[in-house]
Amino acid sequence: MNSCIIGIGSNIDADKNISQMLEILKSKVKVIKVSPMIRTKPVGIKEQPDYTNGAVKIETGKDRASLTKLLKEIEDHLGRDRCGPKFGPRTMDLDIVIWNGEIVDQDYFTREFIRTSVRAVDEGPFPD
């Protein structure tokens, strides 16, 4: 089994989309723990709603590439528009942050809310 922490972000109907995402995710992988959600200001494009961010710790038999594909499918199912600007509004953004105890998303080091969310679901030896 692989252990993974996934970063969650949404600023379009965030409560509804995060709830739906968690239900879909629970039907595909073993969800261990979900962090409290944090409201954050947008990065890049400032004229958009605040984001709701958090993290979810899971276990899965999928390899990293298969899990990434599943996360993209969930984003698409929830209406993610991939034609918009990189830092624009989104219904759902799911990123693998920690894979089997290794930090694999460099945003971990630059965004405090990611570190806070990761610590909320895992007490691993991750740098602050």
N, C-alpha and C positions, 0 to 999 in steps of 0.2 A: 504494500500500500504506500502511496505517496501522500505526504502531508503538504498542505498549501495554504497560504493566506492570500486572499483576493481582496484588492482594494475596490471599493464601491463608490460611485459618484453619480449624481443626477441633479439637474436643476429644472426639469420639466415634469410636473406632477410627481415629484420625488417620492412622497409617501406611498402613493399607489404603485409606482413603478418598482420601488425597492421591495415592497411587499410581494408583488407578483414575481419579481426576479428570485426572491428567496424560496417561494413555493416551487418554481421551476427547478432551481438548483437542488432543492431537497429531493426532488424526484429523480435526479441524475447522479448525485454524489452524497456522501455522508457529511452532513453539516455538523460540526463540533460546537462552534460558538460564534455568535454574532456580536460585534461591538455595538456600543451606543452610537447613535448617529450624531455627527457634528456639522454645524452650519459653517460654511466658509465662503469668503469672497472669491469671485472668479479670478482666474489667472489669465493674463493676455488681454482678452476682450472684456473690458470692465462694464459695459452697458448691457448687462444681462442679469437674470435673477441669481441670487446666492445659490451655492451648491449645498447639497446634503451629502456628506461623505461618511464612510465607515469602512469596516473590514469584516470578512467572514473567514473563519478557519474551517477547512474541510479535509477529509481523507478521500482518496480516490484510487482506483486501480488504473485509471487513465494515465498515459504518459503526458508530458508537458505540452506537446504539440496537439494532442487530442483534446486536452482540457482547454487550451487556447481556442481551438475551433469551436468547442461547445460554448465558451463565453461569448464569442462573436455571434453565434447563432442566437443566444439569449438576448444580446443587445439588439440584434436585428428584429427578433420577435416583438420586442418592446418598442420598436419604431425608431431605432437609432438612425439618424441621417448622416451618412458618411460623405456626403457631398458638401456639407457646410464647412466653415473654417475650423482649423485644428482645435482652437480653444473656444469654440462657440458652444451654445446651449446644446444639451443632450438629454434624452430620456434615460439613458443608462450608459455608464462607462465601467467596465470590469477589467481589471489588470492583475495579473499574477505579480505579487510583491515579494513573497517568500516561497521558495520551492525547496522542500526537504531541508529546511533550516538555513538555506542560503538566500541572501538578498539578491533578487534578480531584476528589480526595478530601481533604477538610479534616482527616481523621484523620492524614494525613501529618505535620501540624505538631504533633500532640499525642501521638503514639505512637512512641517511639524504635524499636521493632522494625520498624515500617513503613519508616522511613528507612534502617535497617540493611539490610533486605531489598532495598529499591530500589537502594541503592548496590552491593549484591552482584551485581546483574544489569545495571546500567547506570551508567556514569561520567558521566552528564549533569550539567549545572550546577544541581542542585537544592539549595535551602537546607537547612542542618542544623537 
